[in-house]
């Protein structure tokens, strides 16, 4: 495989999805989606609940293999490689990190939450683990708040801190693509804005897929945005065009203007 740590140009297609369809026990959740995500961009996915957004993320990370009755068709290529043929799932999921709507910390200390994945990958020396933990907590804008209590349980942090700890843990795998699924559901508006600032900085280092029901969040953060509705991708385009009404489908404009959803 290519050296995935090699710097990529901004027009490099990191993720290419072609004709993706998803079903659960035969019931279609998403049909015929084709899109791409480029290097160093935030790609927004908006749409009402039940439109297939989370199912899309599961297919990208091959979490479909953990979901009973879920099946996919079509093609997903990451760095040009067909993910269905990626033999080492752990390797794939290291490169494609996921942050879920609710904080899902491990029942470990703050330090061990972040060090867990590097340990599995073979990092053994404490000085190396210390460096990784500090770097990831800084990248998640959490270091200054927890640096004096790294041995405390992560579950004792506030909801917003736990969500940032989840981001730090995802970053500890050094992913090329970070996917966030409604990260702001369980956090207050101030923390939401802090995480948004983190994502703007992270875009310089990796690509981000941002699934959100908050259309204003996509408007603030995303370079391009896709609109999903009833299991279809209605359209995809530059975020500024979508929010300025320069859309190819009137349903997109109706949704971003809050007329339904």
C-alpha positions as CSV (number, residue, x, y, z in Angstrom):
1,X,0.0,0.0,0.0
2,X,1.0,3.6,-0.4
3,X,2.7,5.5,2.4
4,X,-0.4,7.1,3.8
5,X,1.7,9.6,5.9
6,X,2.9,11.3,2.7
7,X,1.5,14.9,2.5
8,X,-1.3,15.2,0.1
9,X,-2.4,18.0,-2.1
10,X,-5.7,19.7,-1.4
11,X,-7.3,18.3,-4.5
12,X,-6.4,14.7,-3.7
13,X,-9.5,12.6,-3.3
14,X,-9.0,10.7,0.0
15,X,-12.4,9.0,0.0
16,X,-14.3,8.0,-3.2
17,X,-17.8,6.5,-2.8
18,X,-19.5,5.2,-5.9
19,X,-23.1,4.0,-6.1
20,X,-23.3,3.0,-2.4
21,X,-26.5,1.4,-1.2
22,X,-27.2,0.2,2.4
23,X,-30.0,-1.9,3.7
24,X,-31.0,-3.5,7.1
25,X,-32.7,-6.9,6.8
26,X,-33.7,-6.0,3.3
27,X,-35.0,-2.5,4.1
28,X,-33.2,0.2,2.1
29,X,-31.6,2.9,4.3
30,X,-29.5,4.6,1.6
31,X,-29.4,4.2,-2.1
32,X,-27.0,5.0,-4.9
33,X,-24.8,7.5,-3.2
34,X,-21.8,8.8,-5.1
35,X,-19.5,11.4,-3.6
36,X,-15.9,12.1,-2.7
37,X,-14.0,13.7,0.2
38,X,-10.8,15.5,-0.5
39,X,-7.6,16.0,1.5
40,X,-7.7,18.7,4.1
41,X,-11.4,19.6,3.8
42,X,-14.4,19.4,6.1
43,X,-17.2,17.6,4.3
44,X,-20.6,18.2,5.8
45,X,-23.5,15.9,5.6
46,X,-26.9,17.3,6.6
47,X,-30.4,16.0,6.6
48,X,-33.2,15.0,9.0
49,X,-33.1,12.0,11.2
50,X,-33.5,8.7,9.3
51,X,-32.0,10.0,6.1
52,X,-29.1,7.6,6.1
53,X,-26.3,9.8,7.5
54,X,-25.1,7.5,10.3
55,X,-25.5,4.4,8.0
56,X,-23.1,6.1,5.6
57,X,-20.5,6.5,8.3
58,X,-20.8,2.9,9.3
59,X,-20.3,1.7,5.8
60,X,-17.2,3.9,5.3
61,X,-15.6,2.5,8.5
62,X,-16.9,-1.0,7.8
63,X,-18.9,-1.0,11.0
64,X,-21.5,-2.7,8.9
65,X,-19.8,-5.9,9.8
66,X,-20.7,-5.3,13.5
67,X,-24.4,-4.4,12.7
68,X,-26.8,-7.3,12.5
69,X,-28.7,-7.4,9.2
70,X,-26.8,-4.5,7.6
71,X,-25.5,-5.0,4.1
72,X,-24.0,-2.7,1.5
73,X,-23.4,-2.6,-2.2
74,X,-21.3,-0.3,-4.4
75,X,-17.7,0.8,-3.9
76,X,-15.8,2.7,-1.3
77,X,-12.2,3.6,-2.0
78,X,-9.9,5.1,0.6
79,X,-6.6,6.5,-0.8
80,X,-7.6,4.6,-3.9
81,X,-8.0,1.2,-2.3
82,X,-11.2,-0.7,-2.2
83,X,-12.1,-0.9,1.5
84,X,-14.0,-4.1,1.1
85,X,-10.7,-5.8,0.2
86,X,-8.8,-4.3,3.1
87,X,-7.8,-7.4,5.1
88,X,-6.7,-5.7,8.3
89,X,-9.8,-4.0,9.7
90,X,-7.8,-2.6,12.6
91,X,-5.5,-0.9,10.2
92,X,-8.4,0.6,8.3
93,X,-10.1,1.9,11.4
94,X,-6.9,3.4,12.6
95,X,-6.8,5.5,9.5
96,X,-10.6,6.4,9.7
97,X,-11.5,7.6,13.2
98,X,-15.0,8.0,14.4
99,X,-16.6,10.2,17.1
100,X,-20.1,9.3,18.1
101,X,-23.0,11.5,19.3
102,X,-22.5,10.6,22.9
103,X,-19.1,10.5,24.7
104,X,-18.0,6.8,24.7
105,X,-14.9,6.9,27.0
106,X,-13.2,3.7,28.1
107,X,-13.5,2.9,31.8
108,X,-9.9,4.0,32.3
109,X,-8.0,7.0,33.4
110,X,-7.8,10.1,31.1
111,X,-4.2,9.1,30.3
112,X,-5.1,5.5,29.5
113,X,-8.0,6.5,27.3
114,X,-5.6,8.2,24.9
115,X,-2.7,5.8,25.4
116,X,-4.9,2.7,24.7
117,X,-4.7,2.6,21.0
118,X,-0.9,3.4,20.7
119,X,-0.3,0.6,23.2
120,X,-2.2,-1.9,21.0
121,X,-0.1,-0.6,18.1
122,X,3.1,-1.5,19.9
123,X,4.2,1.7,21.6
124,X,5.7,0.6,24.9
125,X,8.1,3.4,26.2
126,X,6.5,5.8,28.6
127,X,8.2,8.8,27.2
128,X,6.7,8.0,23.8
129,X,3.2,7.5,25.3
130,X,3.5,10.7,27.3
131,X,4.3,12.6,24.1
132,X,1.3,11.1,22.2
133,X,-1.1,11.7,25.1
134,X,-0.1,15.3,25.5
135,X,-0.2,16.0,21.8
136,X,-3.6,14.5,21.3
137,X,-5.1,16.2,24.4
138,X,-3.7,19.5,23.1
139,X,-5.1,18.9,19.6
140,X,-8.5,18.3,21.3
141,X,-8.2,21.5,23.4
142,X,-8.3,19.5,26.6
143,X,-4.7,19.4,27.9
144,X,-4.8,22.6,30.0
145,X,-7.9,21.4,31.8
146,X,-6.7,17.9,32.7
147,X,-2.9,17.9,32.7
148,X,-2.8,17.8,36.5
149,X,-5.2,14.9,36.8
150,X,-4.3,12.5,34.1
151,X,-4.7,9.6,36.4
152,X,-8.4,10.4,37.2
153,X,-11.1,8.5,35.5
154,X,-12.2,9.9,32.2
155,X,-15.8,9.2,33.2
156,X,-15.6,11.9,35.9
157,X,-15.1,14.6,33.3
158,X,-17.9,16.8,32.3
159,X,-19.9,15.9,29.2
160,X,-18.1,18.4,27.0
161,X,-14.7,17.3,28.3
162,X,-15.6,13.6,27.7
163,X,-16.5,14.4,24.1
164,X,-13.1,16.2,23.6
165,X,-11.5,13.2,25.3
166,X,-13.2,11.0,22.7
167,X,-11.8,13.2,20.0
168,X,-8.3,12.9,21.6
169,X,-8.6,9.1,21.7
170,X,-9.6,9.1,18.0
171,X,-6.6,11.3,17.2
172,X,-4.2,9.0,19.0
173,X,-4.6,6.6,16.1
174,X,-3.2,9.3,13.8
175,X,-6.1,9.0,11.3
176,X,-6.1,10.5,7.9
177,X,-9.9,10.9,8.0
178,X,-12.0,11.8,11.1
179,X,-15.7,11.2,11.0
180,X,-18.0,13.0,13.6
181,X,-21.6,12.0,14.0
182,X,-23.6,14.7,15.8
183,X,-20.8,15.5,18.2
184,X,-22.6,18.4,19.7
185,X,-25.8,16.6,20.9
186,X,-24.5,16.1,24.4
187,X,-22.5,19.3,24.9
188,X,-23.3,22.9,25.7
189,X,-23.1,25.7,23.1
190,X,-19.8,27.1,24.6
191,X,-18.1,23.6,24.3
192,X,-19.6,23.1,20.9
193,X,-17.9,26.3,19.7
194,X,-14.6,25.2,21.3
195,X,-14.8,21.8,19.4
196,X,-15.6,23.7,16.2
197,X,-12.4,25.7,16.6
198,X,-10.5,22.4,17.2
199,X,-12.0,21.0,13.9
200,X,-10.9,24.1,12.0
201,X,-7.4,23.6,13.2
202,X,-7.4,19.8,12.5
203,X,-8.4,20.4,8.9
204,X,-4.8,21.5,8.3
205,X,-3.7,17.9,9.2
206,X,-6.5,15.6,8.0
207,X,-9.9,15.3,6.4
208,X,-13.1,15.5,8.3
209,X,-16.6,14.2,7.6
210,X,-19.1,16.2,9.8
211,X,-22.6,14.7,10.1
212,X,-24.9,17.2,11.7
213,X,-28.6,18.1,12.1
214,X,-27.5,21.7,12.8
215,X,-27.4,23.3,9.4
216,X,-25.8,26.4,10.8
217,X,-22.9,24.2,12.0
218,X,-22.3,22.9,8.5
219,X,-22.5,26.4,7.2
220,X,-19.8,27.5,9.7
221,X,-17.4,24.6,9.2
222,X,-17.9,22.7,5.9
223,X,-16.1,23.4,2.7
224,X,-18.6,21.2,0.8
225,X,-21.9,19.8,2.0
226,X,-24.1,16.9,0.9
227,X,-27.9,16.9,1.7
228,X,-29.4,13.5,2.5
229,X,-33.1,12.9,2.5
230,X,-35.2,9.7,2.8
231,X,-32.2,7.5,2.0
232,X,-31.0,9.6,-1.0
233,X,-28.3,12.1,-1.5
234,X,-30.3,14.9,-3.0
235,X,-27.2,16.9,-3.9
236,X,-23.7,17.9,-3.0
237,X,-21.9,21.2,-3.6
238,X,-19.9,24.0,-2.2
239,X,-21.4,25.0,1.2
240,X,-21.6,28.6,0.4
241,X,-23.7,27.8,-2.7
242,X,-26.1,25.6,-0.8
243,X,-26.7,28.2,1.8
244,X,-27.0,31.0,-0.7
245,X,-29.8,29.2,-2.5
246,X,-27.7,28.2,-5.5
247,X,-29.0,24.6,-5.4
248,X,-30.1,22.1,-8.0
249,X,-33.1,20.9,-6.0
250,X,-35.7,23.0,-4.2
251,X,-35.8,20.5,-1.3
252,X,-32.3,21.5,-0.3
253,X,-33.1,25.1,-0.1
254,X,-36.3,24.3,1.9
255,X,-34.3,22.3,4.4
256,X,-31.5,24.7,5.0
257,X,-34.1,27.5,5.4
258,X,-35.8,25.4,8.1
259,X,-39.1,24.9,6.2
260,X,-39.0,21.2,7.1
261,X,-36.8,18.7,9.0
